[in-house]
Amino acid sequence: MGRPGPKLAVLVLSDDERQVLQGWVRASSTPQGQALRSRIVLACAEVDLDGLPRSASAVARELGITTETVSKWRARFLRHRLDGLGDAPRPGRARTVSDEQVADVLKATLESKPKNATHWSTRSMAAKTGLSQSTVSRIWRAFGLQPHRAETFKLSTDPFFIDKVHDVVGLYLDPPERALVVCVGEKSQIQALDRSQPVLPMVPGTPERASHDYLRAGTTTLFAALDAATGKVIGSFHRRHRAAEFRKFLSKLDREIPAGLDVHLICDNYVTHKTETIRRWLLAHPRFQLHFTPTGSSWLNLVERWFAELTNKKLRRGVHRSVPALERDIRNWITTWNDDPRPYVWTKTADQILESLAAYCRRITDSGH
């Protein structure tokens, strides 16, 4: 048994200190380093279920930082209180940009936009603040700001989001006995594309080259079912994407999956999966059970990962002069895949996924958005 660690000194905040720290966390103009230190102190001031001070490791796990960082700023706050959360002076040339100027750049970057653009550039920000372009660039790098970049996100609004996450992830991590967990999806509007000019092959020193424009020969829809345990795929092509085609695909699965196994199908909330035609088919085939991913959460369906594999390795740079040629090429790729299938291993539990989403929402709330 290891020796117990040293007893933590109690960190108690006054009302004024707590108010100041919370203000630093919420303000979008607060430097990120100072906001993180404020979160550390606020977390260290909490107690666990036993009424004891929270350990540095528990705070580090919550904030995604190292235990040493937590211990450093906890100790500094105990010695110097709020004054201890500032950056210590460093040797070197005297600063030519004040803290106020840095704060002005951060505030303008985070809280405003230029009149003639959707985002700031180093030149436009330099013109606004009177600083040099390189100074603005250094400030942005120091605080991890990249106004030229934008990412997308989508939080599900499904009222049964939590229940569906537990249902789907539970099938991945603890599948029922004598049953198959099959991820079903449709990749619609796959285009048969031919380059307008011949593709030039790769040669030493020059990559493969292709014309940027296409000749379009039509589209098809791939219905695919991925066995979560083995990675094998059953595919079927249809020119339309309706409940009738989905029912035909279910009938194909019924023929190809051994009769003694129950089948748990994971699929999205597309309307064709919930029509009266499909309900009647399911009643006539009770071994099939549908499990729906939450609205706007197709990332929970492993077949989407397989579709990405298909796109990257076959479709993105493929050349097809007709829809039958496209379908034949994909069928051959599926056959090759099934010769040596590779299942995707799901690792996160439902609770870990929900906690990660909750932490993301807390960060958005704390940042004032």
C-alpha positions as CSV (number, residue, x, y, z in Angstrom):
1,M,0.0,0.0,0.0
2,G,1.4,3.4,-1.0
3,R,2.1,6.1,1.5
4,P,-0.7,8.8,1.7
5,G,0.1,12.1,0.1
6,P,0.5,15.3,2.0
7,K,-2.7,16.8,3.4
8,L,-4.0,19.6,1.2
9,A,-4.2,23.0,2.7
10,V,-7.8,24.2,2.6
11,L,-8.5,26.7,-0.2
12,V,-11.4,29.0,0.9
13,L,-12.6,31.8,-1.3
14,S,-14.2,35.0,-0.1
15,D,-17.3,36.2,-1.8
16,D,-15.4,39.0,-3.5
17,E,-12.6,36.6,-4.7
18,R,-15.2,34.2,-6.1
19,Q,-17.0,37.0,-7.9
20,V,-13.7,38.3,-9.5
21,L,-12.7,34.8,-10.6
22,Q,-16.0,34.0,-12.1
23,G,-15.9,37.4,-13.9
24,W,-12.5,36.5,-15.4
25,V,-13.8,33.1,-16.6
26,R,-16.9,34.6,-18.2
27,A,-15.4,37.6,-19.9
28,S,-14.4,37.0,-23.5
29,S,-11.6,39.5,-23.3
30,T,-9.8,37.7,-20.5
31,P,-6.5,36.2,-21.7
32,Q,-6.9,32.4,-22.0
33,G,-4.1,31.7,-19.5
34,Q,-5.7,33.8,-16.8
35,A,-9.1,32.3,-17.5
36,L,-7.7,28.8,-17.1
37,R,-6.0,29.7,-13.8
38,S,-9.3,31.1,-12.6
39,R,-11.0,27.8,-13.4
40,I,-8.3,25.9,-11.6
41,V,-8.8,27.9,-8.4
42,L,-12.6,27.7,-8.5
43,A,-12.4,24.0,-9.0
44,C,-9.9,23.6,-6.2
45,A,-12.2,25.5,-3.9
46,E,-14.9,22.9,-4.2
47,V,-15.2,19.8,-2.0
48,D,-15.9,16.2,-2.9
49,L,-18.7,14.0,-1.7
50,D,-16.8,13.3,1.6
51,G,-16.5,17.0,2.3
52,L,-12.7,17.0,1.6
53,P,-10.8,19.3,-0.7
54,R,-10.8,18.1,-4.3
55,S,-7.5,16.5,-5.3
56,A,-5.2,18.0,-7.9
57,S,-5.6,14.9,-10.1
58,A,-9.4,15.2,-10.1
59,V,-9.3,18.9,-11.1
60,A,-6.7,18.1,-13.8
61,R,-9.0,15.4,-15.3
62,E,-11.9,17.7,-15.3
63,L,-10.0,20.6,-17.1
64,G,-7.9,18.4,-19.3
65,I,-4.5,19.6,-18.0
66,T,-1.6,18.2,-16.0
67,T,-1.6,17.6,-12.2
68,E,1.5,19.7,-12.0
69,T,-0.2,22.7,-13.5
70,V,-3.1,22.5,-11.0
71,S,-0.7,22.2,-8.0
72,K,1.4,25.1,-9.2
73,W,-1.5,27.6,-9.5
74,R,-3.2,26.3,-6.3
75,A,-0.1,26.9,-4.3
76,R,0.5,30.3,-5.9
77,F,-3.0,31.4,-5.1
78,L,-2.7,30.3,-1.5
79,R,0.5,32.4,-1.2
80,H,-0.5,35.5,-3.1
81,R,-4.3,35.2,-3.6
82,L,-5.6,37.0,-6.7
83,D,-2.3,38.7,-7.4
84,G,-0.6,35.3,-7.8
85,L,-2.6,34.5,-10.9
86,G,-0.8,37.0,-13.1
87,D,2.3,36.2,-15.3
88,A,5.6,36.6,-13.5
89,P,8.0,39.1,-15.2
90,R,10.6,37.6,-17.4
91,P,14.1,38.8,-18.2
92,G,14.8,40.3,-21.6
93,R,14.1,43.4,-23.6
94,A,11.4,45.7,-22.2
95,R,8.0,45.2,-23.7
96,T,6.8,47.6,-26.3
97,V,3.2,46.5,-26.2
98,S,1.2,47.0,-23.0
99,D,-1.3,44.6,-21.4
100,E,-4.0,47.1,-22.3
101,Q,-3.1,47.0,-26.0
102,V,-3.1,43.2,-25.9
103,A,-6.5,43.2,-24.3
104,D,-7.8,45.6,-26.9
105,V,-6.6,43.3,-29.7
106,L,-8.3,40.3,-28.0
107,K,-11.5,42.1,-27.4
108,A,-11.7,43.5,-30.9
109,T,-10.9,40.0,-32.4
110,L,-13.5,38.2,-30.2
111,E,-16.3,40.8,-30.1
112,S,-16.3,42.6,-33.4
113,K,-16.0,42.2,-37.1
114,P,-14.6,44.6,-39.8
115,K,-17.1,46.5,-41.9
116,N,-16.0,45.0,-45.2
117,A,-15.4,41.4,-44.2
118,T,-16.6,38.4,-42.2
119,H,-13.4,38.2,-40.1
120,W,-10.3,40.0,-39.2
121,S,-6.9,39.6,-40.9
122,T,-3.6,40.6,-39.4
123,R,-3.5,43.6,-41.7
124,S,-7.0,44.9,-41.0
125,M,-6.5,44.4,-37.2
126,A,-3.2,46.2,-37.4
127,A,-4.8,49.1,-39.2
128,K,-7.6,49.3,-36.5
129,T,-5.3,49.1,-33.4
130,G,-2.2,50.9,-34.7
131,L,0.0,48.0,-34.0
132,S,2.2,46.2,-36.6
133,Q,1.0,43.2,-38.5
134,S,3.7,41.0,-36.9
135,T,2.6,42.1,-33.4
136,V,-1.0,41.2,-34.1
137,S,0.1,37.9,-35.5
138,R,2.2,37.2,-32.3
139,I,-0.8,38.1,-30.1
140,W,-3.1,35.8,-32.0
141,R,-0.6,32.9,-31.9
142,A,-0.1,33.4,-28.2
143,F,-3.8,33.1,-27.4
144,G,-4.6,30.5,-30.1
145,L,-6.8,32.8,-32.2
146,Q,-7.3,32.0,-35.9
147,P,-10.0,34.3,-37.3
148,H,-9.4,32.9,-40.9
149,R,-10.6,29.4,-39.8
150,A,-14.2,28.3,-39.2
151,E,-15.4,24.9,-38.2
152,T,-18.9,23.4,-38.1
153,F,-20.9,21.7,-35.4
154,K,-24.3,20.4,-34.6
155,L,-25.8,19.6,-31.3
156,S,-28.7,17.2,-31.4
157,T,-32.2,18.6,-30.4
158,D,-33.7,15.1,-30.1
159,P,-35.7,15.0,-26.9
160,F,-34.7,11.3,-26.4
161,F,-31.0,11.9,-27.2
162,I,-29.7,10.4,-23.9
163,D,-31.8,7.3,-24.2
164,K,-30.8,6.7,-27.8
165,V,-27.1,7.2,-27.1
166,H,-27.3,4.6,-24.3
167,D,-29.3,2.2,-26.6
168,V,-26.9,2.4,-29.6
169,V,-23.6,2.4,-27.6
170,G,-24.9,-0.4,-25.5
171,L,-25.4,-2.5,-28.6
172,Y,-21.8,-1.8,-29.7
173,L,-20.2,-2.5,-26.3
174,D,-22.5,-5.3,-25.0
175,P,-24.3,-6.9,-28.0
176,P,-27.1,-9.5,-27.2
177,E,-26.3,-13.2,-27.5
178,R,-27.3,-15.0,-30.7
179,A,-27.9,-11.8,-32.4
180,L,-26.3,-9.6,-35.0
181,V,-25.8,-5.8,-34.6
182,V,-26.0,-4.4,-38.1
183,C,-25.4,-0.7,-39.0
184,V,-27.6,0.3,-41.9
185,G,-27.3,3.4,-44.0
186,E,-27.9,4.9,-47.5
187,K,-25.3,6.8,-49.5
188,S,-27.5,8.6,-51.9
189,Q,-26.8,10.5,-55.1
190,I,-23.5,8.9,-55.8
191,Q,-22.5,10.5,-59.1
192,A,-20.9,8.7,-62.0
193,L,-18.3,11.2,-63.0
194,D,-15.9,11.2,-65.9
195,R,-13.1,13.8,-66.2
196,S,-13.5,16.1,-69.2
197,Q,-10.0,15.2,-70.3
198,P,-7.8,12.1,-69.7
199,V,-6.2,11.7,-66.3
200,L,-2.4,12.1,-66.5
201,P,-0.6,9.4,-64.4
202,M,1.9,10.1,-61.7
203,V,5.5,10.4,-62.8
204,P,8.6,11.1,-60.7
205,G,8.4,14.6,-59.4
206,T,4.8,15.2,-60.6
207,P,1.6,13.9,-58.9
208,E,-1.3,12.4,-60.8
209,R,-3.2,15.2,-62.6
210,A,-6.9,15.4,-63.5
211,S,-9.1,18.1,-65.0
212,H,-11.1,20.1,-62.4
213,D,-14.4,19.7,-64.3
214,Y,-16.5,16.6,-64.9
215,L,-18.9,14.9,-67.3
216,R,-21.9,13.7,-65.3
217,A,-23.4,10.4,-66.3
218,G,-26.1,9.9,-63.6
219,T,-26.5,8.9,-60.0
220,T,-27.2,5.8,-57.9
221,T,-27.9,5.1,-54.2
222,L,-26.0,2.5,-52.2
223,F,-27.8,0.7,-49.4
224,A,-25.3,-0.9,-47.1
225,A,-25.4,-3.0,-43.9
226,L,-22.2,-3.3,-41.8
227,D,-21.9,-6.2,-39.4
228,A,-20.5,-4.5,-36.3
229,A,-18.8,-7.7,-35.1
230,T,-17.0,-8.9,-38.3
231,G,-16.9,-5.7,-40.5
232,K,-18.5,-7.5,-43.4
233,V,-20.8,-5.5,-45.6
234,I,-24.0,-6.3,-47.5
235,G,-24.7,-3.8,-50.3
236,S,-27.5,-3.2,-52.7
237,F,-28.0,-0.5,-55.4
238,H,-31.2,1.3,-56.2
239,R,-31.9,4.3,-58.5
240,R,-34.4,5.8,-56.1
241,H,-34.4,6.3,-52.3
242,R,-37.9,5.5,-51.0
243,A,-39.5,3.2,-48.5
244,A,-40.1,0.6,-51.2
245,E,-36.3,0.4,-51.9
246,F,-35.6,0.2,-48.2
247,R,-38.1,-2.7,-47.8
248,K,-36.4,-4.5,-50.7
249,F,-33.0,-4.1,-48.9
250,L,-34.5,-5.4,-45.6
251,S,-35.7,-8.5,-47.6
252,K,-32.2,-9.0,-48.9
253,L,-30.8,-8.9,-45.4
254,D,-33.5,-11.4,-44.3
255,R,-32.3,-13.8,-47.0
256,E,-28.6,-13.4,-46.4
257,I,-28.5,-13.4,-42.5
258,P,-28.8,-16.9,-41.0
259,A,-32.4,-17.6,-39.9
260,G,-31.5,-18.5,-36.3
261,L,-30.2,-15.0,-35.4
262,D,-32.0,-12.0,-34.2
263,V,-31.1,-8.8,-36.1
264,H,-30.6,-5.4,-34.4
265,L,-30.5,-2.7,-37.1
266,I,-29.0,0.7,-36.2
267,C,-30.2,3.3,-38.6
268,D,-30.8,7.1,-38.8
269,N,-34.1,8.9,-38.5
270,Y,-34.8,9.2,-42.3
271,V,-38.5,9.2,-43.0
272,T,-38.3,6.1,-45.2
273,H,-37.3,4.0,-42.2
274,K,-40.6,4.8,-40.4
275,T,-43.3,4.5,-43.0
276,E,-46.4,2.2,-42.6
277,T,-44.8,-0.1,-45.3
278,I,-41.7,-0.6,-43.1
279,R,-43.8,-1.1,-39.9
280,R,-45.8,-3.8,-41.6
281,W,-42.7,-5.5,-42.8
282,L,-41.2,-5.5,-39.3
283,L,-44.3,-7.0,-37.8
284,A,-44.1,-9.8,-40.4
285,H,-40.4,-10.3,-39.5
286,P,-40.2,-10.1,-35.7
287,R,-36.5,-11.0,-35.5
288,F,-35.6,-7.6,-36.9
289,Q,-35.5,-4.7,-34.5
290,L,-34.7,-1.1,-35.5
291,H,-32.7,1.2,-33.2
292,F,-32.5,4.8,-34.3
293,T,-29.6,7.2,-33.7
294,P,-30.5,10.6,-32.3
295,T,-31.5,13.3,-34.8
296,G,-28.5,15.0,-36.2
297,S,-26.1,12.3,-34.8
298,S,-25.2,10.1,-37.7
299,W,-21.7,9.9,-36.2
300,L,-23.1,7.2,-33.9
301,N,-23.7,4.9,-36.9
302,L,-20.5,2.9,-37.8
303,V,-21.7,2.5,-41.4
304,E,-20.9,6.2,-41.9
305,R,-17.3,5.5,-41.1
306,W,-17.4,2.8,-43.8
307,F,-18.9,5.2,-46.3
308,A,-16.0,7.5,-45.6
309,E,-13.6,4.7,-46.4
310,L,-15.4,4.0,-49.7
311,T,-15.3,7.7,-50.6
312,N,-11.6,8.2,-49.8
313,K,-10.4,5.0,-51.5
314,K,-12.7,4.5,-54.4
315,L,-15.0,7.4,-55.3
316,R,-13.1,10.7,-54.8
317,R,-10.6,10.1,-57.6
318,G,-12.6,7.5,-59.5
319,V,-13.5,7.9,-63.2
320,H,-16.8,6.3,-64.3
321,R,-18.4,6.8,-67.7
322,S,-21.8,5.3,-66.8
323,V,-23.9,4.4,-63.7
324,P,-23.5,0.6,-64.4
325,A,-19.7,1.1,-64.5
326,L,-19.9,3.0,-61.2
327,E,-22.0,0.3,-59.5
328,R,-19.8,-2.5,-60.9
329,D,-16.7,-0.8,-59.5
330,I,-18.3,-0.4,-56.0
331,R,-19.5,-4.0,-56.0
332,N,-16.0,-5.2,-56.7
333,W,-14.6,-3.0,-53.9
334,I,-17.2,-4.4,-51.5
335,T,-16.2,-8.0,-52.5
336,T,-12.5,-7.1,-51.9
337,W,-13.4,-5.6,-48.6
338,N,-15.3,-8.7,-47.5
339,D,-12.3,-10.9,-48.4
340,D,-10.5,-9.3,-45.4
341,P,-13.0,-7.3,-43.4
342,R,-11.9,-5.0,-40.6
343,P,-14.5,-4.2,-37.9
344,Y,-14.5,-0.8,-36.4
345,V,-14.0,-1.0,-32.6
346,W,-16.2,1.4,-30.5
347,T,-14.3,2.4,-27.3
348,K,-16.3,5.2,-25.6
349,T,-19.1,4.4,-23.2
350,A,-22.4,6.3,-23.4
351,D,-21.5,8.1,-20.1
352,Q,-18.2,9.2,-21.5
353,I,-19.9,10.6,-24.6
354,L,-22.5,12.5,-22.6
355,E,-19.9,13.9,-20.2
356,S,-17.8,15.1,-23.2
357,L,-20.8,16.9,-24.7
358,A,-21.7,18.4,-21.3
359,A,-18.1,19.7,-20.9
360,Y,-18.3,21.2,-24.4
361,C,-21.6,23.0,-23.5
362,R,-20.1,24.3,-20.3
363,R,-17.2,25.8,-22.2
364,I,-19.5,27.5,-24.6
365,T,-21.6,28.9,-21.7
366,D,-18.5,30.0,-19.7
367,S,-17.2,31.8,-22.8
368,G,-20.4,33.9,-22.9
369,H,-21.8,32.5,-26.2
